[in-house]
Amino acid sequence: MRRFKQLAALWGWLFTLFVAMSLVACQEASLSPNPNPNPNPSATALGPLSRLGTPSPTPTATPTLTPTPTPTPLPPVRFAVIGDFGQDGSGEAAVAELVKDWNPDFIVTTGDNNYPNGSKLTFEKNVMKYYGDYVREERFFPVLGNHDWGYYTPNTLPFPEFFPYLPGNKRYYDLVRGPVHFFMLDSDPKEPDGITPDSKQGRWLQERLKASTAPWQVVVFHHAPYSSGWHGDTEWMQWPFAEWGVDLVLNGHDHTYERVHRHGIVYIVNGLGGKSRYEFEHDTEGSQVRYNEKFGALFIVATQEEIRGQFVNVDGKVIDEFVIRK
């Protein structure tokens, strides 16, 4: 009986100890951090905080850029060049028919439009009879030659009356057609504004060339700076055209056709418009092509990229062809 009481007391003490230890374990468990505070797998799948709580920046509108417009290409021009033509007869008639068949946009002349002295009495039969439609439609652009000046003075010169649509003082002027800027000069010693590079006319040309924005600069006047014809070189018109930016120089005076290359540019003598034909009596430097067998005209097509010229005689034969490119 005594032994039984001892065993019961021991079991009671062990039970008390077990309960006490269980209470301690529960307190420690309640104080330990949870190793997985958010066991919801759907929450952890959202990723890091930066993707959950950081607001996305407000999108900045991309400015709409207006494209730079492509410049509209200048239309090509087709023009005829005639010179030393203005004497009523079969020669002028044949060249006029050649030009009419080609149907250019306009005509440029290299002077001596009205033989023998530029009189009002001969203008109708020497010019209007053959090229009247172009004059009336203001598509005829002449320069003065020595025979157009004749015996006149600047105050009595009838030339401006014949072509009232010409700009400026009408003795020298400029105009733009398509990609070509034309500078029409007076090379005759009677020109009151002078015929030297530093004259009033020369300074005007330099200023107009500097202001030009056309792809091509073409200068036209009567007396040829370089020619193998009867007159030969006209030294007073040997201006520094290449230095000033000129691409092509068109002249007459000698009744021949000649293409000359000087100073890196092309000079054309075109005086076979119908009056008469001269022999070649000189040998100018840079001469490439010479022709004097028959009358003819120079036909030019100019685009932004090139100037293409052909001299064609009255039989329709191409005598010379050249191309100038930038």
TORDRENLO-200963 format. One record per residue (C-alpha): residue number from 1; residue in three letters; x negated, y negated, z negated. Coordinates in Angstrom, 1 decimal. Example, Ala and Ser with C-alpha at 12.3 -4.5 7.8 and 13.67 -1.06 7.14 Angstrom:
TORDRENLO-200963
+-----+--------+--------+--------+--------+
| num | residu |      X |      Y |      Z |
+-----+--------+--------+--------+--------+
|   1 |    Ala |  -12.3 |    4.5 |   -7.8 |
|   2 |    Ser |  -13.7 |    1.1 |   -7.1 |
+-----+--------+--------+--------+--------+
end
This chain:
TORDRENLO-200963
+-----+--------+--------+--------+--------+
| num | residu |      X |      Y |      Z |
+-----+--------+--------+--------+--------+
|   1 |    Met |    0.0 |    0.0 |    0.0 |
|   2 |    Arg |   -2.8 |   -2.3 |   -0.9 |
|   3 |    Arg |   -4.6 |   -1.5 |    2.4 |
|   4 |    Phe |   -1.5 |   -2.3 |    4.4 |
|   5 |    Lys |   -1.3 |   -5.8 |    2.9 |
|   6 |    Gln |   -4.9 |   -6.4 |    3.8 |
|   7 |    Leu |   -4.3 |   -5.5 |    7.5 |
|   8 |    Ala |   -1.2 |   -7.7 |    7.7 |
|   9 |    Ala |   -3.1 |  -10.6 |    6.3 |
|  10 |    Leu |   -5.8 |  -10.1 |    8.9 |
|  11 |    Trp |   -3.4 |  -10.0 |   11.7 |
|  12 |    Gly |   -1.7 |  -13.1 |   10.5 |
|  13 |    Trp |   -5.0 |  -15.0 |   10.4 |
|  14 |    Leu |   -5.8 |  -13.8 |   14.0 |
|  15 |    Phe |   -2.4 |  -14.9 |   15.2 |
|  16 |    Thr |   -2.9 |  -18.3 |   13.7 |
|  17 |    Leu |   -6.3 |  -18.7 |   15.2 |
|  18 |    Phe |   -4.9 |  -17.7 |   18.7 |
|  19 |    Val |   -2.1 |  -20.2 |   18.5 |
|  20 |    Ala |   -4.6 |  -22.9 |   17.4 |
|  21 |    Met |   -6.9 |  -22.1 |   20.3 |
|  22 |    Ser |   -4.0 |  -22.2 |   22.8 |
|  23 |    Leu |   -3.0 |  -25.6 |   21.6 |
|  24 |    Val |   -6.5 |  -26.9 |   22.1 |
|  25 |    Ala |   -6.7 |  -25.4 |   25.6 |
|  26 |    Cys |   -3.5 |  -27.1 |   26.6 |
|  27 |    Gln |   -4.7 |  -30.5 |   25.4 |
|  28 |    Glu |   -7.9 |  -30.2 |   27.4 |
|  29 |    Ala |   -6.0 |  -29.1 |   30.4 |
|  30 |    Ser |   -3.8 |  -32.1 |   30.2 |
|  31 |    Leu |   -6.8 |  -34.4 |   29.9 |
|  32 |    Ser |   -8.7 |  -32.9 |   32.9 |
|  33 |    Pro |   -8.4 |  -34.8 |   36.4 |
|  34 |    Asn |   -6.4 |  -33.1 |   39.1 |
|  35 |    Pro |   -8.9 |  -31.9 |   41.7 |
|  36 |    Asn |   -6.3 |  -32.5 |   44.4 |
|  37 |    Pro |   -4.2 |  -35.5 |   43.6 |
|  38 |    Asn |   -2.2 |  -35.3 |   46.8 |
|  39 |    Pro |   -1.8 |  -31.8 |   47.9 |
|  40 |    Asn |    0.8 |  -32.7 |   50.5 |
|  41 |    Pro |   -0.9 |  -31.5 |   53.8 |
|  42 |    Ser |    1.2 |  -33.9 |   55.8 |
|  43 |    Ala |   -0.3 |  -36.8 |   53.9 |
|  44 |    Thr |   -3.9 |  -35.8 |   54.4 |
|  45 |    Ala |   -3.4 |  -35.3 |   58.1 |
|  46 |    Leu |   -2.9 |  -39.0 |   58.6 |
|  47 |    Gly |   -6.6 |  -39.6 |   58.2 |
|  48 |    Pro |   -8.6 |  -42.3 |   56.6 |
|  49 |    Leu |   -7.3 |  -45.4 |   55.1 |
|  50 |    Ser |   -8.4 |  -47.6 |   57.9 |
|  51 |    Arg |   -5.9 |  -45.8 |   60.2 |
|  52 |    Leu |   -3.1 |  -46.0 |   57.6 |
|  53 |    Gly |   -3.2 |  -49.4 |   56.0 |
|  54 |    Thr |   -5.4 |  -51.8 |   58.1 |
|  55 |    Pro |   -3.1 |  -53.8 |   60.5 |
|  56 |    Ser |   -4.0 |  -53.6 |   64.2 |
|  57 |    Pro |   -5.3 |  -57.0 |   65.5 |
|  58 |    Thr |   -2.8 |  -59.0 |   67.6 |
|  59 |    Pro |   -3.6 |  -58.4 |   71.2 |
|  60 |    Thr |   -5.1 |  -61.4 |   73.0 |
|  61 |    Ala |   -3.5 |  -62.1 |   76.3 |
|  62 |    Thr |   -5.9 |  -61.6 |   79.2 |
|  63 |    Pro |   -5.9 |  -64.8 |   81.3 |
|  64 |    Thr |   -4.8 |  -64.3 |   84.9 |
|  65 |    Leu |   -7.6 |  -65.4 |   87.2 |
|  66 |    Thr |   -6.6 |  -67.1 |   90.4 |
|  67 |    Pro |   -8.7 |  -65.8 |   93.2 |
|  68 |    Thr |  -10.8 |  -68.3 |   95.2 |
|  69 |    Pro |   -9.0 |  -68.7 |   98.5 |
|  70 |    Thr |  -11.0 |  -67.5 |  101.5 |
|  71 |    Pro |  -11.6 |  -70.4 |  103.9 |
|  72 |    Thr |   -9.5 |  -70.3 |  107.0 |
|  73 |    Pro |  -11.8 |  -69.6 |  109.9 |
|  74 |    Leu |  -12.0 |  -72.5 |  112.4 |
|  75 |    Pro |  -10.5 |  -71.6 |  115.7 |
|  76 |    Pro |  -13.0 |  -71.2 |  118.6 |
|  77 |    Val |  -13.1 |  -74.0 |  121.2 |
|  78 |    Arg |  -13.6 |  -73.7 |  125.0 |
|  79 |    Phe |  -15.0 |  -76.8 |  126.7 |
|  80 |    Ala |  -16.5 |  -77.7 |  130.1 |
|  81 |    Val |  -19.5 |  -80.0 |  130.5 |
|  82 |    Ile |  -19.9 |  -82.0 |  133.8 |
|  83 |    Gly |  -22.3 |  -84.7 |  134.7 |
|  84 |    Asp |  -23.1 |  -87.2 |  137.5 |
|  85 |    Phe |  -19.9 |  -86.3 |  139.2 |
|  86 |    Gly |  -17.9 |  -89.5 |  139.8 |
|  87 |    Gln |  -17.9 |  -90.0 |  143.5 |
|  88 |    Asp |  -14.8 |  -89.0 |  145.5 |
|  89 |    Gly |  -15.8 |  -86.2 |  147.9 |
|  90 |    Ser |  -16.0 |  -82.5 |  148.5 |
|  91 |    Gly |  -18.7 |  -82.0 |  145.9 |
|  92 |    Glu |  -16.6 |  -83.4 |  143.1 |
|  93 |    Ala |  -13.5 |  -81.7 |  144.4 |
|  94 |    Ala |  -15.2 |  -78.3 |  144.3 |
|  95 |    Val |  -16.4 |  -78.7 |  140.7 |
|  96 |    Ala |  -13.0 |  -80.0 |  139.6 |
|  97 |    Glu |  -11.4 |  -76.9 |  141.0 |
|  98 |    Leu |  -13.9 |  -74.7 |  139.2 |
|  99 |    Val |  -13.1 |  -76.5 |  135.9 |
| 100 |    Lys |   -9.4 |  -76.3 |  136.5 |
| 101 |    Asp |   -9.6 |  -72.5 |  137.1 |
| 102 |    Trp |  -11.4 |  -72.0 |  133.8 |
| 103 |    Asn |   -8.8 |  -74.2 |  132.0 |
| 104 |    Pro |  -10.9 |  -75.5 |  129.1 |
| 105 |    Asp |   -9.5 |  -77.1 |  126.0 |
| 106 |    Phe |  -11.2 |  -80.3 |  126.9 |
| 107 |    Ile |  -14.0 |  -81.8 |  129.0 |
| 108 |    Val |  -17.2 |  -83.5 |  127.9 |
| 109 |    Thr |  -19.3 |  -85.5 |  130.4 |
| 110 |    Thr |  -23.0 |  -86.4 |  130.4 |
| 111 |    Gly |  -22.4 |  -89.8 |  132.2 |
| 112 |    Asp |  -22.3 |  -91.4 |  135.6 |
| 113 |    Asn |  -18.5 |  -90.9 |  135.7 |
| 114 |    Asn |  -17.7 |  -93.6 |  138.2 |
| 115 |    Tyr |  -20.1 |  -94.5 |  141.1 |
| 116 |    Pro |  -21.6 |  -96.8 |  142.1 |
| 117 |    Asn |  -21.2 |  -99.3 |  139.3 |
| 118 |    Gly |  -18.3 |  -98.3 |  137.0 |
| 119 |    Ser |  -15.8 | -100.6 |  138.7 |
| 120 |    Lys |  -12.0 | -100.6 |  138.1 |
| 121 |    Leu |  -11.6 | -100.5 |  141.8 |
| 122 |    Thr |  -13.1 |  -97.0 |  142.0 |
| 123 |    Phe |  -12.0 |  -95.5 |  138.8 |
| 124 |    Glu |   -8.7 |  -94.1 |  140.1 |
| 125 |    Lys |  -10.3 |  -92.2 |  143.1 |
| 126 |    Asn |  -13.5 |  -91.2 |  141.3 |
| 127 |    Val |  -12.1 |  -90.0 |  138.0 |
| 128 |    Met |   -8.3 |  -89.9 |  137.8 |
| 129 |    Lys |   -7.8 |  -88.1 |  141.1 |
| 130 |    Tyr |   -9.7 |  -85.1 |  139.8 |
| 131 |    Tyr |   -9.5 |  -85.2 |  136.0 |
| 132 |    Gly |   -6.4 |  -87.4 |  135.5 |
| 133 |    Asp |   -4.5 |  -84.8 |  133.5 |
| 134 |    Tyr |   -7.3 |  -84.4 |  131.0 |
| 135 |    Val |   -7.6 |  -88.2 |  130.6 |
| 136 |    Arg |   -3.8 |  -88.7 |  130.2 |
| 137 |    Glu |   -3.7 |  -85.9 |  127.6 |
| 138 |    Glu |   -6.8 |  -87.4 |  125.8 |
| 139 |    Arg |   -8.9 |  -84.3 |  126.4 |
| 140 |    Phe |  -11.6 |  -86.0 |  128.4 |
| 141 |    Phe |  -14.7 |  -87.3 |  126.4 |
| 142 |    Pro |  -17.3 |  -89.2 |  128.5 |
| 143 |    Val |  -20.5 |  -90.9 |  127.7 |
| 144 |    Leu |  -21.9 |  -93.9 |  129.5 |
| 145 |    Gly |  -24.4 |  -93.5 |  132.3 |
| 146 |    Asn |  -26.5 |  -96.1 |  134.0 |
| 147 |    His |  -24.0 |  -96.2 |  136.9 |
| 148 |    Asp |  -21.1 |  -96.8 |  134.5 |
| 149 |    Trp |  -22.8 |  -99.8 |  133.1 |
| 150 |    Gly |  -23.5 | -101.1 |  136.7 |
| 151 |    Tyr |  -23.9 | -104.8 |  136.6 |
| 152 |    Tyr |  -21.7 | -105.3 |  133.6 |
| 153 |    Thr |  -22.5 | -106.8 |  130.2 |
| 154 |    Pro |  -21.1 | -105.5 |  126.9 |
| 155 |    Asn |  -18.4 | -108.2 |  127.1 |
| 156 |    Thr |  -17.3 | -107.2 |  130.6 |
| 157 |    Leu |  -17.8 | -103.5 |  130.6 |
| 158 |    Pro |  -14.5 | -101.9 |  131.8 |
| 159 |    Phe |  -15.3 |  -98.4 |  130.4 |
| 160 |    Pro |  -13.4 |  -98.8 |  127.1 |
| 161 |    Glu |  -10.3 |  -99.8 |  129.1 |
| 162 |    Phe |  -10.4 |  -96.5 |  131.0 |
| 163 |    Phe |  -10.4 |  -94.4 |  127.8 |
| 164 |    Pro |   -8.6 |  -96.3 |  125.1 |
| 165 |    Tyr |   -8.2 |  -93.2 |  123.0 |
| 166 |    Leu |  -11.9 |  -92.9 |  122.3 |
| 167 |    Pro |  -12.8 |  -93.8 |  118.6 |
| 168 |    Gly |  -15.2 |  -96.4 |  117.3 |
| 169 |    Asn |  -16.6 |  -98.9 |  119.7 |
| 170 |    Lys |  -16.1 |  -96.4 |  122.6 |
| 171 |    Arg |  -19.7 |  -96.8 |  123.8 |
| 172 |    Tyr |  -20.9 |  -94.3 |  121.2 |
| 173 |    Tyr |  -18.6 |  -92.3 |  118.9 |
| 174 |    Asp |  -18.1 |  -88.9 |  117.3 |
| 175 |    Leu |  -15.3 |  -86.4 |  117.2 |
| 176 |    Val |  -14.7 |  -82.9 |  115.7 |
| 177 |    Arg |  -13.1 |  -80.1 |  117.7 |
| 178 |    Gly |  -12.9 |  -76.7 |  116.0 |
| 179 |    Pro |  -16.3 |  -75.8 |  114.6 |
| 180 |    Val |  -18.2 |  -78.4 |  116.7 |
| 181 |    His |  -19.0 |  -82.0 |  115.7 |
| 182 |    Phe |  -19.8 |  -84.0 |  118.8 |
| 183 |    Phe |  -21.9 |  -87.2 |  118.7 |
| 184 |    Met |  -21.5 |  -89.1 |  121.9 |
| 185 |    Leu |  -24.3 |  -91.7 |  122.4 |
| 186 |    Asp |  -25.1 |  -94.5 |  124.8 |
| 187 |    Ser |  -28.7 |  -94.0 |  126.1 |
| 188 |    Asp |  -28.7 |  -97.0 |  128.5 |
| 189 |    Pro |  -31.0 |  -99.9 |  127.8 |
| 190 |    Lys |  -28.0 | -102.3 |  128.0 |
| 191 |    Glu |  -26.6 | -100.8 |  124.8 |
| 192 |    Pro |  -26.4 | -103.9 |  122.4 |
| 193 |    Asp |  -26.8 | -101.7 |  119.3 |
| 194 |    Gly |  -30.2 | -100.3 |  120.6 |
| 195 |    Ile |  -31.5 |  -97.0 |  121.8 |
| 196 |    Thr |  -34.3 |  -96.2 |  119.4 |
| 197 |    Pro |  -34.1 |  -93.9 |  116.4 |
| 198 |    Asp |  -34.2 |  -96.8 |  114.0 |
| 199 |    Ser |  -31.7 |  -99.0 |  115.9 |
| 200 |    Lys |  -28.2 |  -99.6 |  114.7 |
| 201 |    Gln |  -27.0 |  -96.7 |  116.9 |
| 202 |    Gly |  -29.8 |  -94.5 |  115.7 |
| 203 |    Arg |  -29.0 |  -95.2 |  112.0 |
| 204 |    Trp |  -25.3 |  -94.5 |  112.7 |
| 205 |    Leu |  -26.2 |  -91.1 |  114.2 |
| 206 |    Gln |  -28.3 |  -90.2 |  111.2 |
| 207 |    Glu |  -25.6 |  -91.2 |  108.7 |
| 208 |    Arg |  -22.9 |  -89.3 |  110.6 |
| 209 |    Leu |  -25.0 |  -86.2 |  110.9 |
| 210 |    Lys |  -25.7 |  -86.2 |  107.2 |
| 211 |    Ala |  -21.9 |  -86.5 |  106.5 |
| 212 |    Ser |  -20.9 |  -83.7 |  108.9 |
| 213 |    Thr |  -19.6 |  -80.5 |  107.5 |
| 214 |    Ala |  -19.0 |  -78.7 |  110.8 |
| 215 |    Pro |  -20.9 |  -75.5 |  111.6 |
| 216 |    Trp |  -22.4 |  -77.0 |  114.8 |
| 217 |    Gln |  -23.8 |  -80.5 |  115.7 |
| 218 |    Val |  -23.9 |  -81.3 |  119.4 |
| 219 |    Val |  -25.3 |  -84.6 |  120.7 |
| 220 |    Val |  -24.4 |  -85.8 |  124.2 |
| 221 |    Phe |  -25.9 |  -88.7 |  126.2 |
| 222 |    His |  -27.0 |  -89.5 |  129.7 |
| 223 |    His |  -30.7 |  -89.9 |  130.0 |
| 224 |    Ala |  -32.5 |  -86.5 |  129.5 |
| 225 |    Pro |  -35.4 |  -86.6 |  127.0 |
| 226 |    Tyr |  -36.9 |  -83.6 |  128.7 |
| 227 |    Ser |  -36.4 |  -82.9 |  132.4 |
| 228 |    Ser |  -38.3 |  -81.4 |  135.4 |
| 229 |    Gly |  -36.1 |  -83.3 |  137.8 |
| 230 |    Trp |  -36.8 |  -86.5 |  139.8 |
| 231 |    His |  -36.5 |  -88.8 |  136.9 |
| 232 |    Gly |  -38.6 |  -86.7 |  134.6 |
| 233 |    Asp |  -38.7 |  -87.1 |  130.8 |
| 234 |    Thr |  -36.9 |  -90.1 |  129.3 |
| 235 |    Glu |  -39.3 |  -91.0 |  126.4 |
| 236 |    Trp |  -37.1 |  -93.6 |  124.7 |
| 237 |    Met |  -34.5 |  -90.9 |  124.0 |
| 238 |    Gln |  -37.0 |  -88.4 |  122.4 |
| 239 |    Trp |  -35.4 |  -88.8 |  119.0 |
| 240 |    Pro |  -36.1 |  -86.3 |  116.2 |
| 241 |    Phe |  -32.9 |  -84.5 |  116.8 |
| 242 |    Ala |  -34.0 |  -81.1 |  115.5 |
| 243 |    Glu |  -35.3 |  -82.8 |  112.3 |
| 244 |    Trp |  -31.9 |  -84.4 |  111.9 |
| 245 |    Gly |  -30.0 |  -81.1 |  112.1 |
| 246 |    Val |  -28.8 |  -81.1 |  115.7 |
| 247 |    Asp |  -28.2 |  -77.7 |  117.3 |
| 248 |    Leu |  -27.7 |  -78.6 |  121.0 |
| 249 |    Val |  -28.4 |  -81.7 |  123.2 |
| 250 |    Leu |  -26.5 |  -82.2 |  126.5 |
| 251 |    Asn |  -27.7 |  -84.7 |  129.1 |
| 252 |    Gly |  -27.5 |  -85.6 |  132.8 |
| 253 |    His |  -29.2 |  -88.3 |  134.9 |
| 254 |    Asp |  -31.2 |  -85.8 |  136.9 |
| 255 |    His |  -28.9 |  -84.1 |  139.4 |
| 256 |    Thr |  -30.0 |  -80.6 |  138.5 |
| 257 |    Tyr |  -29.3 |  -77.9 |  136.0 |
| 258 |    Glu |  -32.1 |  -77.1 |  133.5 |
| 259 |    Arg |  -32.3 |  -75.4 |  130.1 |
| 260 |    Val |  -35.3 |  -76.6 |  127.9 |
| 261 |    His |  -36.3 |  -75.3 |  124.5 |
| 262 |    Arg |  -38.1 |  -77.9 |  122.4 |
| 263 |    His |  -38.6 |  -78.3 |  118.7 |
| 264 |    Gly |  -36.6 |  -75.2 |  118.0 |
| 265 |    Ile |  -33.4 |  -76.4 |  119.7 |
| 266 |    Val |  -31.8 |  -76.2 |  123.2 |
| 267 |    Tyr |  -31.7 |  -79.2 |  125.6 |
| 268 |    Ile |  -29.5 |  -78.9 |  128.7 |
| 269 |    Val |  -29.7 |  -81.1 |  131.8 |
| 270 |    Asn |  -26.4 |  -80.9 |  133.6 |
| 271 |    Gly |  -26.1 |  -83.3 |  136.5 |
| 272 |    Leu |  -24.7 |  -81.1 |  139.3 |
| 273 |    Gly |  -21.1 |  -82.5 |  138.9 |
| 274 |    Gly |  -20.7 |  -83.4 |  142.6 |
| 275 |    Lys |  -22.5 |  -86.6 |  143.5 |
| 276 |    Ser |  -25.8 |  -85.2 |  145.0 |
| 277 |    Arg |  -28.7 |  -82.8 |  144.2 |
| 278 |    Tyr |  -32.3 |  -83.7 |  143.2 |
| 279 |    Glu |  -35.5 |  -81.8 |  143.7 |
| 280 |    Phe |  -37.7 |  -80.7 |  140.8 |
| 281 |    Glu |  -40.7 |  -83.0 |  140.8 |
| 282 |    His |  -42.0 |  -82.5 |  137.3 |
| 283 |    Asp |  -42.8 |  -79.6 |  135.0 |
| 284 |    Thr |  -41.5 |  -80.4 |  131.5 |
| 285 |    Glu |  -42.7 |  -78.4 |  128.6 |
| 286 |    Gly |  -40.3 |  -75.7 |  127.4 |
| 287 |    Ser |  -38.4 |  -75.4 |  130.6 |
| 288 |    Gln |  -36.6 |  -72.0 |  130.7 |
| 289 |    Val |  -34.2 |  -72.1 |  133.7 |
| 290 |    Arg |  -34.0 |  -74.5 |  136.7 |
| 291 |    Tyr |  -31.3 |  -74.7 |  139.4 |
| 292 |    Asn |  -30.4 |  -77.2 |  142.1 |
| 293 |    Glu |  -29.0 |  -75.2 |  145.0 |
| 294 |    Lys |  -25.3 |  -75.9 |  144.5 |
| 295 |    Phe |  -23.0 |  -78.0 |  142.3 |
| 296 |    Gly |  -21.4 |  -76.5 |  139.2 |
| 297 |    Ala |  -20.3 |  -76.9 |  135.6 |
| 298 |    Leu |  -21.4 |  -75.7 |  132.2 |
| 299 |    Phe |  -18.8 |  -73.7 |  130.3 |
| 300 |    Ile |  -19.1 |  -73.3 |  126.5 |
| 301 |    Val |  -17.3 |  -71.2 |  123.9 |
| 302 |    Ala |  -18.1 |  -72.2 |  120.3 |
| 303 |    Thr |  -17.1 |  -70.2 |  117.3 |
| 304 |    Gln |  -18.3 |  -70.6 |  113.7 |
| 305 |    Glu |  -21.0 |  -68.0 |  114.3 |
| 306 |    Glu |  -22.3 |  -68.9 |  117.8 |
| 307 |    Ile |  -22.3 |  -71.2 |  120.8 |
| 308 |    Arg |  -22.2 |  -69.3 |  124.1 |
| 309 |    Gly |  -22.9 |  -71.2 |  127.3 |
| 310 |    Gln |  -22.8 |  -70.4 |  131.0 |
| 311 |    Phe |  -23.7 |  -72.5 |  134.0 |
| 312 |    Val |  -21.5 |  -71.4 |  136.9 |
| 313 |    Asn |  -21.9 |  -72.8 |  140.4 |
| 314 |    Val |  -19.0 |  -73.6 |  142.7 |
| 315 |    Asp |  -19.1 |  -70.1 |  144.2 |
| 316 |    Gly |  -18.3 |  -68.7 |  140.8 |
| 317 |    Lys |  -21.8 |  -67.3 |  140.3 |
| 318 |    Val |  -23.3 |  -67.4 |  136.8 |
| 319 |    Ile |  -26.7 |  -69.0 |  137.1 |
| 320 |    Asp |  -27.6 |  -69.2 |  133.4 |
| 321 |    Glu |  -26.3 |  -67.9 |  130.1 |
| 322 |    Phe |  -27.5 |  -68.7 |  126.6 |
| 323 |    Val |  -26.4 |  -68.0 |  123.1 |
| 324 |    Ile |  -27.2 |  -70.1 |  120.0 |
| 325 |    Arg |  -26.7 |  -68.5 |  116.6 |
| 326 |    Lys |  -27.3 |  -69.8 |  113.1 |
+-----+--------+--------+--------+--------+
end
